[in-house]
Amino acid sequence: MTGSFDAVIVGAGQAGPPLAGRLTAAGMTVALIERQRIGGTCVNFGCTPTKTLVASAHTAHVVRRGAEFGIDTAPPQIDMGRVRARMRSVVASSRDGLEAWLGGMESLTLLRGKARLTAPDTVEVDGETLTAPRIFLNVGARPAQPDMPGIKGMPYLTSTTILELDRVPKHLVIVGGSYIGLEFAQMYRRFGADVTVVERGPALIPREDPEVSQAIRGILQAEGIAVRLDADCIALAPSSEGVCVHVSCDEGVPEVHGTDVLLAVGRTPNTDDLGLDAAGLSADTRGFIPVNERLETAVPGIWALGDCNGRGAFTHTSWNDHEIVAANLLDGADRKVSDRVPGYALYIDPPLGRAGLTEAQARAAGHRVRTASRPMTRVGRAVEKGETQGLMKVVVDADTGTILGAAILGPGGDEAIHGVLDLMTAGVPAEGLAWAVPIHPTVSELLPTLIGDLI
């Protein structure tokens, strides 16, 4: 097929389909190209499957703790075949719903195949040529595969391939102590595996403030997860058990032996085979496509959305990318990436919810700050649930009273943080939260208390 369209969207992740919906509703003809699975990383390899597995692992953990709540239960028996089947069912339902939505869009042509730019207004898909004055790149990212010593010829898992396991590893060694690695660490520990996390840096999730990072480490270690930090010479080698991970640490043995190894060391944009040069584009040193505040590339008529632009690596930022582009293109708006307040979550249990800047980031940006924090041992709701690990913290500009950021590591932290996100988005100063009358007993009710300590 050779044809002309008003717009071509490459990639059916979290930005592509809703953008197609906005464009077709505005009367445009749109071609949407996907070479793998509709829904991209989130639906197929990220949010949906991993949080489904987290739910199964949480259920096993609750059963084991029954006696603490006066309920005698037998130790849980983990059937990973059934756990995986449930995950696949949830993923399939999400993907099917998305495909049905796309199938109902008038003026949309959905193409399956590998897309490649051949000119600023031309895309080839498996030998077919499509032209359009507007091209939107939503090609996503994949697990990074580092060139570490010993990796060639060694079997290893990634955040994608580990989803296919129908067994519990005897000893899972995870290289990478950030968000993806830690979620799998706790998950598989709760499924019954011995787990060791190997992190090159001096702390887990080092972008967080030290007290948050330390609290997360304590949560994981309390469940029996071994943590090896300052591993500055990581290498893989065969072992009688399966795999040997060489490390160089200030403390502990110089190597860890496990049956399986998961590499959770970041993600790489899917831009290397996109033909960027033919369209006059180039990626940066990490493979991201540079964009401006409106998500426009250096070539007029080409936008980059989602993980491939380096301006956010989450489903919600990808979705917001489509909102920015659609509002500017169709509604005459002037929306920018810098308008959004950064927020994200770490889905260990209890989860971490993060809004805005950490204290360190705020100080580095030149703010004079005041902070307030409270351990979960002093939050009634956490005590009642028997989940007292973690803390909550808020960062406020000392001169203006503006809320700069907050972290909630505790029960429902991923939900409770939205109160702060919403206030920051609305531009409400900290004082506006101090006199709220929150519901008791909740975790969120302590936010006004924290703010009250600062004004």
Solvent accessible surface area in square Angstrom, and as a share of the most:
residue,aa,sasa,rsa
1,M,101,0.45
2,T,109,0.64
3,G,22,0.21
4,S,93,0.60
5,F,29,0.12
6,D,49,0.25
7,A,0,0.00
8,V,0,0.00
9,I,1,0.00
10,V,8,0.05
11,G,7,0.07
12,A,0,0.00
13,G,12,0.11
14,Q,36,0.16
15,A,0,0.00
16,G,1,0.01
17,P,1,0.01
18,P,9,0.06
19,L,1,0.00
20,A,0,0.00
21,G,15,0.15
22,R,86,0.31
23,L,0,0.00
24,T,18,0.10
25,A,91,0.71
26,A,58,0.45
27,G,60,0.58
28,M,29,0.13
29,T,57,0.33
30,V,0,0.00
31,A,0,0.00
32,L,0,0.00
33,I,2,0.01
34,E,19,0.08
35,R,111,0.41
36,Q,123,0.55
37,R,112,0.41
38,I,0,0.00
39,G,0,0.00
40,G,17,0.17
41,T,40,0.23
42,C,18,0.11
43,V,13,0.08
44,N,6,0.03
45,F,47,0.20
46,G,16,0.15
47,C,51,0.30
48,T,27,0.16
49,P,1,0.01
50,T,9,0.05
51,K,62,0.26
52,T,12,0.07
53,L,5,0.03
54,V,30,0.17
55,A,43,0.33
56,S,22,0.14
57,A,2,0.02
58,H,68,0.30
59,T,82,0.48
60,A,5,0.04
61,H,36,0.16
62,V,78,0.45
63,V,47,0.27
64,R,106,0.39
65,R,49,0.18
66,G,7,0.07
67,A,74,0.57
68,E,120,0.54
69,F,103,0.43
70,G,70,0.67
71,I,104,0.53
72,D,135,0.70
73,T,72,0.42
74,A,77,0.60
75,P,104,0.65
76,P,31,0.20
77,Q,160,0.71
78,I,53,0.27
79,D,63,0.33
80,M,9,0.04
81,G,32,0.31
82,R,180,0.66
83,V,21,0.12
84,R,51,0.19
85,A,57,0.44
86,R,122,0.45
87,M,7,0.03
88,R,110,0.40
89,S,71,0.46
90,V,53,0.31
91,V,11,0.06
92,A,35,0.27
93,S,77,0.50
94,S,45,0.29
95,R,49,0.18
96,D,86,0.44
97,G,43,0.41
98,L,28,0.14
99,E,55,0.25
100,A,74,0.57
101,W,112,0.39
102,L,4,0.02
103,G,68,0.65
104,G,62,0.60
105,M,25,0.11
106,E,149,0.67
107,S,59,0.38
108,L,28,0.14
109,T,44,0.26
110,L,60,0.30
111,L,26,0.13
112,R,126,0.46
113,G,12,0.12
114,K,91,0.39
115,A,9,0.07
116,R,111,0.40
117,L,2,0.01
118,T,56,0.32
119,A,28,0.22
120,P,68,0.42
121,D,68,0.35
122,T,18,0.10
123,V,1,0.00
124,E,68,0.31
125,V,5,0.03
126,D,103,0.53
127,G,67,0.64
128,E,57,0.25
129,T,40,0.23
130,L,0,0.00
131,T,44,0.25
132,A,5,0.04
133,P,88,0.55
134,R,66,0.24
135,I,1,0.00
136,F,1,0.00
137,L,0,0.00
138,N,10,0.05
139,V,28,0.16
140,G,17,0.16
141,A,10,0.07
142,R,89,0.33
143,P,20,0.13
144,A,20,0.16
145,Q,121,0.54
146,P,41,0.25
147,D,127,0.66
148,M,14,0.06
149,P,88,0.56
150,G,42,0.40
151,I,17,0.09
152,K,182,0.77
153,G,84,0.81
154,M,20,0.09
155,P,106,0.67
156,Y,59,0.23
157,L,24,0.12
158,T,11,0.06
159,S,11,0.07
160,T,38,0.22
161,T,68,0.39
162,I,1,0.00
163,L,8,0.04
164,E,88,0.39
165,L,21,0.10
166,D,79,0.41
167,R,113,0.41
168,V,44,0.25
169,P,1,0.00
170,K,158,0.67
171,H,35,0.15
172,L,0,0.00
173,V,0,0.00
174,I,0,0.00
175,V,2,0.01
176,G,8,0.08
177,G,1,0.00
178,S,44,0.28
179,Y,42,0.16
180,I,64,0.33
181,G,1,0.01
182,L,0,0.00
183,E,16,0.07
184,F,3,0.01
185,A,0,0.00
186,Q,6,0.03
187,M,4,0.02
188,Y,2,0.01
189,R,72,0.26
190,R,11,0.04
191,F,6,0.02
192,G,48,0.46
193,A,0,0.00
194,D,73,0.38
195,V,4,0.03
196,T,9,0.05
197,V,0,0.00
198,V,0,0.00
199,E,23,0.11
200,R,134,0.49
201,G,16,0.16
202,P,101,0.64
203,A,30,0.23
204,L,2,0.01
205,I,0,0.00
206,P,85,0.53
207,R,120,0.44
208,E,8,0.04
209,D,4,0.02
210,P,88,0.55
211,E,65,0.29
212,V,1,0.00
213,S,5,0.03
214,Q,123,0.55
215,A,25,0.19
216,I,0,0.00
217,R,85,0.31
218,G,34,0.33
219,I,3,0.01
220,L,0,0.00
221,Q,74,0.33
222,A,75,0.58
223,E,37,0.17
224,G,44,0.42
225,I,3,0.02
226,A,48,0.38
227,V,13,0.08
228,R,32,0.12
229,L,27,0.13
230,D,55,0.29
231,A,0,0.00
232,D,95,0.49
233,C,81,0.49
234,I,8,0.04
235,A,15,0.12
236,L,6,0.03
237,A,25,0.20
238,P,109,0.69
239,S,25,0.16
240,S,124,0.80
241,E,95,0.43
242,G,34,0.33
243,V,3,0.02
244,C,4,0.02
245,V,0,0.00
246,H,67,0.30
247,V,7,0.04
248,S,51,0.33
249,C,32,0.19
250,D,128,0.66
251,E,140,0.63
252,G,63,0.60
253,V,96,0.55
254,P,92,0.58
255,E,56,0.25
256,V,14,0.08
257,H,69,0.31
258,G,0,0.00
259,T,41,0.24
260,D,17,0.09
261,V,2,0.01
262,L,0,0.00
263,L,3,0.01
264,A,12,0.09
265,V,58,0.34
266,G,42,0.40
267,R,75,0.27
268,T,43,0.25
269,P,2,0.01
270,N,25,0.13
271,T,8,0.05
272,D,109,0.56
273,D,37,0.19
274,L,6,0.03
275,G,5,0.05
276,L,14,0.07
277,D,115,0.60
278,A,49,0.38
279,A,1,0.01
280,G,58,0.56
281,L,11,0.06
282,S,81,0.52
283,A,40,0.31
284,D,59,0.30
285,T,144,0.84
286,R,162,0.59
287,G,17,0.16
288,F,35,0.15
289,I,1,0.00
290,P,77,0.49
291,V,22,0.13
292,N,69,0.35
293,E,59,0.26
294,R,75,0.27
295,L,0,0.00
296,E,55,0.25
297,T,13,0.08
298,A,95,0.74
299,V,20,0.11
300,P,124,0.78
301,G,24,0.23
302,I,1,0.01
303,W,29,0.10
304,A,0,0.00
305,L,1,0.00
306,G,1,0.01
307,D,24,0.12
308,C,0,0.00
309,N,5,0.03
310,G,33,0.32
311,R,82,0.30
312,G,19,0.18
313,A,73,0.56
314,F,70,0.29
315,T,41,0.24
316,H,94,0.42
317,T,16,0.09
318,S,7,0.05
319,W,108,0.38
320,N,24,0.12
321,D,2,0.01
322,H,11,0.05
323,E,56,0.25
324,I,2,0.01
325,V,1,0.01
326,A,0,0.00
327,A,9,0.07
328,N,20,0.10
329,L,60,0.30
330,L,48,0.24
331,D,87,0.45
332,G,74,0.71
333,A,36,0.28
334,D,92,0.48
335,R,95,0.35
336,K,71,0.30
337,V,12,0.07
338,S,77,0.49
339,D,82,0.43
340,R,49,0.18
341,V,34,0.20
342,P,72,0.45
343,G,9,0.09
344,Y,20,0.08
345,A,21,0.16
346,L,0,0.00
347,Y,76,0.29
348,I,4,0.02
349,D,26,0.13
350,P,8,0.05
351,P,17,0.11
352,L,0,0.00
353,G,0,0.00
354,R,4,0.01
355,A,0,0.00
356,G,7,0.06
357,L,52,0.26
358,T,1,0.01
359,E,38,0.17
360,A,62,0.48
361,Q,66,0.29
362,A,0,0.00
363,R,125,0.46
364,A,90,0.70
365,A,70,0.54
366,G,67,0.65
367,H,62,0.28
368,R,148,0.54
369,V,14,0.08
370,R,114,0.41
371,T,50,0.29
372,A,11,0.09
373,S,65,0.42
374,R,38,0.14
375,P,59,0.37
376,M,0,0.00
377,T,83,0.48
378,R,141,0.52
379,V,0,0.00
380,G,32,0.30
381,R,94,0.34
382,A,0,0.00
383,V,79,0.46
384,E,102,0.46
385,K,79,0.34
386,G,32,0.31
387,E,42,0.19
388,T,47,0.27
389,Q,77,0.34
390,G,15,0.15
391,L,22,0.11
392,M,0,0.00
393,K,8,0.03
394,V,2,0.01
395,V,2,0.01
396,V,6,0.04
397,D,12,0.06
398,A,28,0.22
399,D,97,0.51
400,T,96,0.56
401,G,23,0.22
402,T,65,0.38
403,I,5,0.03
404,L,16,0.08
405,G,0,0.00
406,A,1,0.01
407,A,2,0.02
408,I,0,0.00
409,L,1,0.00
410,G,0,0.00
411,P,7,0.05
412,G,35,0.34
413,G,0,0.00
414,D,30,0.15
415,E,126,0.56
416,A,12,0.09
417,I,5,0.03
418,H,91,0.41
419,G,37,0.36
420,V,1,0.01
421,L,28,0.14
422,D,91,0.47
423,L,34,0.17
424,M,34,0.15
425,T,98,0.57
426,A,76,0.59
427,G,60,0.57
428,V,49,0.28
429,P,68,0.43
430,A,0,0.00
431,E,107,0.48
432,G,44,0.42
433,L,20,0.10
434,A,19,0.15
435,W,211,0.74
436,A,46,0.36
437,V,145,0.83
438,P,52,0.33
439,I,137,0.69
440,H,128,0.57
441,P,49,0.31
442,T,40,0.23
443,V,11,0.06
444,S,42,0.27
445,E,33,0.15
446,L,16,0.08
447,L,8,0.04
448,P,13,0.08
449,T,55,0.32
450,L,1,0.01
451,I,1,0.00
452,G,37,0.35
453,D,89,0.46
454,L,13,0.07
455,I,106,0.54
